[in-house]
Amino acid sequence: MVIGRLRSDDIYNQISAYPLPEHRSTALATQASMLYVILYFEPDILYNQQAKMREIVDKHFPDNWVISVYMGIVVNLMDAWAPYKASITALNNTLDTSNVREQSIRYARKLERLQPVLEKYLKEGVLMEEFILDNIPKLMNVMRDSNVTLRWLMLHTAALPPSAELNKRCKMIRDQVLADSRYNALSVFQHLLNIGQFEFKLKEMFRQMLTEKQTKWEAYKKEGQERMQELGDVFSGTKPLTRVEKSESLQNWFGDMTKQIASLDYEDSTSAGRKIIQLIQAMEEVQEFHQLESNLQVKQFLADTRKYLHQMLRTINIKEEVLIQTEIVADLSYAWQIIDSYTFYMQQGIKKDPSLVIKLRATFLKMASALDLPLLRVNQAGSKDLMSVSQYYSGELVAYVRKVLQIIPQTMFSLLASIIRSLTNRIQEVPTRLEKEKMKEYAQLEDRYEVAKLTHSISVFTEGILMMKTTLVGIIKIDPKRLLEDGIRKELVQQVAYALHKGLMFNPKAKVSELMPKLGILGEQMDGFRRSFEYIQDYVNIYGLKIWQEEISRIINYNVEQECNSFLRTKVQDWQSVYQSTAIPIPRFTPVDESVNFIGRLAREILRITDPRVTTYIDQMKAWYDAKTKQEVANRTLFQQIHRAVGSFGLTGLDRLLCFMIVKELQTFKMYLQRGVARDKMWLELLSYYTKILQPLAGTVSQPQKVYSQAISKTAKLWPMYLDIINKVGQMQLLRRQIAYELNTSCKFDSKFLASSLQTLNSALLADIEKHYQDPSQPYPKEENPLMYELTAYLESAGFHNPLSKIYITTSRMPFFPLFNFLLVISQLPKLVYNKTISGLISKKLTEPLDAPPFIIGCLTLLKQFHSDNTTLFLAFLGQYVRSSVEAMSSAKSPEMSQDVLNVLIFLEDYIFYNSLPRKSVESFIPSYIFDEFRTQYSQ
C-alpha cells in the first residue's frame, strides 16, 4: 500500500509548487527518494516486476538518475540498481544515450538563458514593490526554472561515490553529461550565487509587504474615499471648481462611490477584489459618458482614485502562499555535501572581490533552508531532540561558513607578511630630529606607497566580511565581526604553531648546538607576528594585544599539557583539553623524536647542552662551560632568547615541564630505594652496622679513614644509578632557578605594578598565616578557598618562587635514609677538587665527570622531599666526619685527608647557600674555626 501510494499519488503536495509538466520529477523528488528506500523492503519488485518498475521510472525518473536521499546523501541509481534486473531494465530508457544528451543540452541551454535574466533582475532598482506585484507569476517561473536547472546540473555532474567509480557505464554517462552540457563549475557556482541572491531579495520584499499589507490597504482606501468625496462636493456646487457646472446626478453617483469604497472589507479579499474591478470599470465609464475628460482636474481626481484602487487590488493579492512556494522551490538540501566541491570557487571569488560575501550570505541562507528537512518530522513528533538536532545541523553549517570565509584571514596574513617585510627590511624609522637634506632619503615614497596599498587591501577584506551583517543560520546567530576575529585567531594559531614546530627542531648529533641560532630566528618570526598585529589592529578594528596573548598562551599551555601527558597515568585527551577549541583548533604535528611537540624538544635540547657529565656550572657567572674546551655553552642570554622566542607563557610552560621531569626522576629514585635497599636484607644489615659504629653522632670516630673507606668500598656498587638521578634533578633545578630569575626580572621591568601587587599580597598572606599559627583564633584560608592556589600560579608565572625549596613528591619514612645520603656524598666528593679561580669544586678527572652545583642541589632537593629530621641527621653525619678527620690529622698530616675534609666543608657551605640556611645550622655540628682554618689554608 505504501509503495502504491508513493508510486501514484502526490503525498507531499509538491506539484502545486511546480505546475509545469517538465518540473514533475523535481516536484516528486522527496517522494522518489522515499520510494527508492522503501523498494528495498520489497526486493521482488526490483527483481521481477518490470511493469511496476517501468511505471515508477516513467513517473519519477524520466529525466534523472542521480537522486538525493537525505541531507545530501547522493545515490546513483545506475549503480544502486545494477544488481536488480527489472529496475535496471526500466531505467535503461532514461539512460539511453540520446536521452542523456537531450537532457544535458536542455539544462545547459537553460543555464545560459537564465543567467542574463537573473542578472537583469538583480540590478539595483529592478526588484521594487510595484514590479514584484505585477510580475509574481513571471518571477516564480524564473525561480522554478533556475532551481530545477541547478538541481539537475549539481546532482548529475557531482563526483561519483567510490562504488560507482568502479562501474564503467556510470563513468561513461557522467563524462557524457559533462561533455554535452559543456559543464563549467564556475558558471554553476555563479548561477547558485545569483539564484540565492534573487530568492533572498524576493523573500525579504515579500515579508516586508506582508507586514505592511493591511496598513497600506487602509491608506489607499482612505485616499480613494477622499477623492470621491471631494468630487461629490464639486458637483454639488458647494465647492467651487473652475468651469464645473452643478450636477445632482453626478453628485449622487460620486457619493455612492464613496460609500462603495468605504464598504470594501479587508478580511473578505475575494469579494473585495471583484468589487474593486467593478469600481474601476464604473469610473472609466463615467469619465467617457459624462464628458468629464474636458476638465483636467476632475479627470486627474478620477485617475488618482483608479490608481489607488489598482494598488488595493495589488495589495490584496500579496499572499503568504508565495513565500511558502518559494521555500519549497528554493530547497537546497540535496547539495548539503556536494556544495563542498564549490568551496574553492567561493574562496577564489572572495579573494578577487571581497564584496562577494554579500552574495554568499544569501547562498548560506539558502543552504540553511536544508535544515527544514530533518527538523520537520522531529518537530511534528513533539520530540525533545528538536533543539539538539537543530544545534547539530546549524553547527555543521556554521562550520562550513567559517571554512569558506577563512580565506579572508589567510589572504590578510599573506598581505601582512609583505607589509612586515617592507617595514622591517626596507623602510627606515624616522628619527625624532631630522636634517632637512635627509628628508628625501627617509621619505621612501615608493615603499610607503606599497605599504599603504597593501594596508588598504586588508581593510577592503575586513569591509567585505563586515558587509555580511548579523545572520541567523538555523538557530545560530553569525556575527561577522566575531567571525572575522575567529578567522584571524585561527590563522594566527595555525601560523604560530607551525613556526614553533618548525623552528624548534634540533639535531642531537650536531657538534655545535643549534639552539641559540634557532631561538634567534624564531624570536624574529614571533616579533614579526607581534608587530603585524600591532600594525593591523586599527585597520580591522580588533584588540590585537588581547588576541595575541590569549592565543599564544593557549598554544603554549596546550602543548605543555600534551607533553606532560607522558608523565601522567590519566592522560588529558585532545578533546578533553580546556585549551583546545573546535572553531579555532590548535594543530597537532607528528612527533619527530621522543618528545610529543616543540616544548618537549626545547626542554630536552637545553638539558642536552647543559648535561652535568660534559659541562661545568659556575654559579657566580650563572653559566655552563664545556668541561673539555672550557668554552661557554649557555648563560642567562639563553633564557632571554627563549623568552623572546616563546614569551613568558613559554618560559612558564618550560618550567612546568621541568617540574614533571623532576617528579618523575624523584619517583624513580624512591622506587629504586624501596626495591634496592629498603627490601634488601644485606643492605639493611650493612647500614644498621654503620649506624651503630657511628653512634653517638655528637662524638668522633676512631680511625676515621679506615671506617669511612670500608663503608665507601662496600657500598660502591650501589651509587651509579642514584648519582645519575641526583645530577639530573640538580641540573633541572638550576634551569628552573634561571627561568624564575628571567620571569621575575621581566615582570619587574614590564609590569612593575603587577610585581609589587603580588609581592605585597604574598607578604600579607604569609603574615596572616603566621599569626594564625601563633593564635589559632585568627582566620586562615579554608580548603575550598582558591586564594592560595591561584596566587601560587601567579607567583610562579612572575618568578616569585624558589624552586629549590619546593616539595615535589610525598614520601614515607625510609630507614637509614640520612646515612644513605651521607655515604653517597662522601663516596662522590673525592672526584672533586677545589679550584681557587672559581672558589668552588670542579671535577678532578674528565674520565670521572661530576659537576658540583647540580650534585649539591640534587642532594638538597632529595632531602627536601623527606622530613626535616633527615636533613639534621645528614648534617650531623657530615659534621662527625669532619671532626673525626680533623682529630686524626693532628697525629698524622696527610694531604689527601685534608682535600677530602675541604671538599666536605665546601659542600656544606654551598649546601647552606643554596638551601638559604643560616650558618648556625652547620656550626652546631662543626666549630666555626675549622671552616676559617681550611679557607685560610687553601686561599693561599
Secondary structure as UniProt FT lines:
FT   HELIX           2..8
FT   TURN            11..12
FT   HELIX           15..17
FT   HELIX           21..23
FT   HELIX           24..27
FT   HELIX           29..38
FT   HELIX           39..41
FT   HELIX           43..47
FT   HELIX           50..60
FT   STRAND          66..68
FT   TURN            71..72
FT   STRAND          74..76
FT   HELIX           77..80
FT   TURN            81..83
FT   HELIX           85..91
FT   TURN            92..95
FT   HELIX           97..121
FT   TURN            124..126
FT   HELIX           129..134
FT   HELIX           136..156
FT   HELIX           162..165
FT   HELIX           168..180
FT   TURN            181..182
FT   HELIX           185..236
FT   TURN            242..243
FT   HELIX           248..262
FT   HELIX           269..289
FT   TURN            290..291
FT   HELIX           292..294
FT   HELIX           296..316
FT   HELIX           320..329
FT   HELIX           333..335
FT   TURN            336..337
FT   HELIX           338..342
FT   HELIX           343..352
FT   TURN            354..355
FT   HELIX           356..368
FT   HELIX           369..371
FT   HELIX           372..380
FT   TURN            381..382
FT   TURN            384..385
FT   HELIX           386..405
FT   HELIX           407..421
FT   HELIX           422..426
FT   HELIX           436..438
FT   HELIX           439..443
FT   HELIX           445..466
FT   TURN            467..468
FT   STRAND          471..473
FT   TURN            474..475
FT   STRAND          476..478
FT   HELIX           480..503
FT   TURN            508..509
FT   HELIX           515..540
FT   HELIX           544..564
FT   HELIX           565..567
FT   HELIX           574..576
FT   HELIX           598..609
FT   TURN            612..614
FT   STRAND          615..618
FT   TURN            619..622
FT   STRAND          623..626
FT   TURN            627..629
FT   STRAND          632..634
FT   HELIX           636..673
FT   HELIX           674..678
FT   HELIX           681..693
FT   TURN            697..698
FT   HELIX           704..715
FT   HELIX           716..718
FT   HELIX           719..750
FT   HELIX           752..774
FT   TURN            776..777
FT   TURN            783..784
FT   HELIX           787..797
FT   TURN            798..799
FT   HELIX           803..805
FT   TURN            815..816
FT   HELIX           817..828
FT   HELIX           829..831
FT   STRAND          832..835
FT   TURN            836..839
FT   STRAND          840..843
FT   TURN            846..847
FT   HELIX           852..864
FT   HELIX           868..889
FT   TURN            890..891
FT   HELIX           895..914
FT   TURN            915..916
FT   HELIX           920..923
FT   TURN            924..925
FT   HELIX           928..939
//
